[in-house]
Amino acid sequence: MGATPARHAVPALLALSLATAQPVSAWPVTPAPAPDLFGGYSYTRAGEAGLHGWHVAGSYPLRTSLRLVGDLSGHYGSFAQADLGQLTFMAGARWIWAKGRFVPFAEVLLGGTRTKTSVALPGGSISDSDTDWGLALGGGLDYRVTGPWAARAQVDLLVLRAEGAWESDPRLSLGVVYRIGE
């Protein structure tokens, strides 16, 4: 019985693999993902009021494309002669897709918002505060500028359960990212 081509192909492929093999030290090394810190300007709509403020966040890599996120933002302004303040605190997961200088991401966060409203009256003031729980769905894009520094644009939809009803408000943030250890 004659030899089949497959019978000769296996030893030939094995010989070729051994001849072109490289030591593990010559393999390209993918750098480990680094924790990062973000800080910047933020804008949100709370009902009909436009509020300006700040946004800080940090993330820690769990896997190459999955991160644990802590997120804190504060927004302030006035509407209908009332002073408004909003502090949002959330945590969750972020998925990233690194493409060279561009790093798009999507995230899901759970947490709450502490809202304070005060109205000045001729004989004093009236104020009220409330904590509402909910989530944020969003995403953004980091643009790696140089070394550990990047610029970030981010959009989230804050979905909160407030006074028995669901509310959803957009949050837009622009700022800088510092990758620790890069």
C-alpha positions in Angstrom: 0.0 0.0 0.0 1.4 3.5 -0.9 2.1 6.3 1.5 -0.6 8.9 1.8 0.2 12.7 1.6 -1.2 13.2 5.1 1.3 10.6 6.5 4.2 12.7 5.2 2.7 16.1 6.1 2.7 15.5 9.9 6.5 14.9 10.2 7.2 17.7 7.8 5.0 20.2 9.8 6.7 19.1 13.0 10.2 19.6 11.5 9.2 23.0 10.2 7.8 24.0 13.6 11.0 23.0 15.4 13.2 24.7 12.8 11.4 28.1 13.1 10.6 28.0 16.9 11.8 30.9 19.0 12.6 30.9 22.7 9.8 32.3 24.9 11.9 35.4 25.7 11.7 36.4 22.0 7.9 36.4 21.9 6.4 39.9 21.8 5.3 41.1 25.2 1.9 42.7 25.7 2.1 45.1 28.6 -0.2 44.4 31.5 -3.2 46.8 31.7 -2.6 49.6 34.2 -5.0 51.2 36.7 -6.1 54.7 35.7 -7.4 57.9 37.2 -9.8 60.4 35.4 -10.6 63.9 36.3 -12.5 66.6 34.5 -15.4 68.9 33.7 -19.0 67.4 33.7 -22.4 68.6 32.7 -25.8 67.0 33.5 -29.5 67.7 33.1 -31.5 67.2 36.2 -35.1 67.5 35.0 -35.2 70.9 33.3 -32.1 72.3 35.1 -28.6 72.3 33.5 -25.9 71.6 36.1 -22.2 72.1 35.7 -19.5 70.4 37.9 -16.7 67.9 38.2 -16.2 64.2 37.5 -13.5 61.9 39.0 -13.2 58.1 38.4 -10.7 55.4 38.8 -10.5 51.9 37.3 -8.6 48.8 38.1 -8.0 46.0 35.5 -9.5 42.6 36.2 -8.7 41.2 32.8 -7.2 42.7 29.6 -10.5 44.3 28.5 -12.5 44.3 31.8 -12.1 46.9 34.6 -13.6 47.6 38.0 -14.7 51.2 38.2 -15.4 53.7 41.0 -17.1 56.9 39.9 -17.9 60.2 41.7 -19.3 63.4 40.3 -20.7 66.7 41.7 -23.0 69.1 39.8 -24.3 72.5 40.9 -26.6 75.2 39.5 -29.8 77.0 40.0 -33.3 76.7 38.5 -36.5 78.6 39.2 -34.8 80.6 42.0 -33.7 77.4 43.8 -30.0 76.3 44.3 -29.4 72.7 43.3 -26.6 70.4 44.2 -26.1 66.8 43.1 -23.4 64.2 44.2 -23.4 60.9 42.3 -21.5 57.9 43.6 -21.3 54.7 41.6 -19.3 51.5 41.0 -19.4 48.9 38.3 -17.7 47.4 35.3 -16.1 48.9 32.2 -15.2 47.0 29.0 -12.4 48.5 26.8 -11.3 47.9 23.2 -7.8 49.2 22.7 -7.1 50.3 19.1 -3.7 52.1 19.1 -4.2 55.6 20.3 -8.0 55.3 20.5 -9.5 53.3 23.4 -13.3 53.1 23.2 -15.2 51.8 26.3 -18.6 50.9 27.6 -19.7 50.7 31.2 -22.5 49.8 33.6 -22.5 51.4 37.0 -24.7 51.0 40.1 -25.0 53.5 42.9 -26.9 56.6 43.9 -27.3 60.3 43.8 -27.5 62.7 46.8 -29.6 65.7 45.7 -29.9 69.0 47.7 -32.3 71.8 46.9 -32.5 75.1 48.8 -34.6 78.2 48.3 -33.8 81.6 49.9 -36.8 83.4 51.4 -37.0 86.8 53.1 -37.0 85.3 56.6 -34.6 82.4 56.0 -34.4 79.5 53.6 -36.0 76.1 53.0 -33.9 73.1 52.0 -34.5 69.5 51.2 -32.1 66.6 50.4 -32.7 63.1 49.2 -30.7 60.1 48.2 -31.9 58.1 45.1 -30.6 54.8 43.9 -30.1 53.7 40.3 -27.6 53.0 37.6 -25.6 54.6 34.8 -25.2 53.2 31.3 -22.6 54.8 29.1 -19.4 54.9 27.2 -16.7 57.0 25.9 -13.4 57.3 24.1 -9.9 57.8 25.5 -7.3 59.3 23.1 -3.7 58.5 24.2 -1.8 61.7 24.0 1.7 60.8 25.3 3.1 58.2 27.8 0.5 57.7 30.6 -1.7 60.6 29.6 -4.9 60.5 27.6 -7.9 62.8 26.9 -11.4 61.4 27.6 -14.9 62.2 26.3 -17.6 60.3 28.1 -21.4 60.1 27.9 -23.6 58.4 30.5 -27.3 58.0 31.0 -28.1 58.2 34.7 -31.3 56.2 35.5 -32.5 56.9 39.0 -35.5 55.9 41.1 -36.6 59.2 42.7 -39.8 59.7 44.7 -41.5 56.6 43.3 -40.8 57.3 39.7 -37.9 56.6 37.3 -35.9 59.5 36.0 -33.2 59.5 33.3 -30.7 62.3 32.8 -27.6 62.5 30.5 -24.2 63.3 31.9 -21.4 64.5 29.6 -17.7 64.6 30.8 -14.5 65.8 29.3 -11.1 65.5 31.0 -7.7 63.8 31.4 -6.7 60.3 32.2 -3.5 59.2 33.9 -2.5 55.5 33.6 -0.6 54.5 36.7 2.6 52.6 36.0 2.8 53.3 32.2 
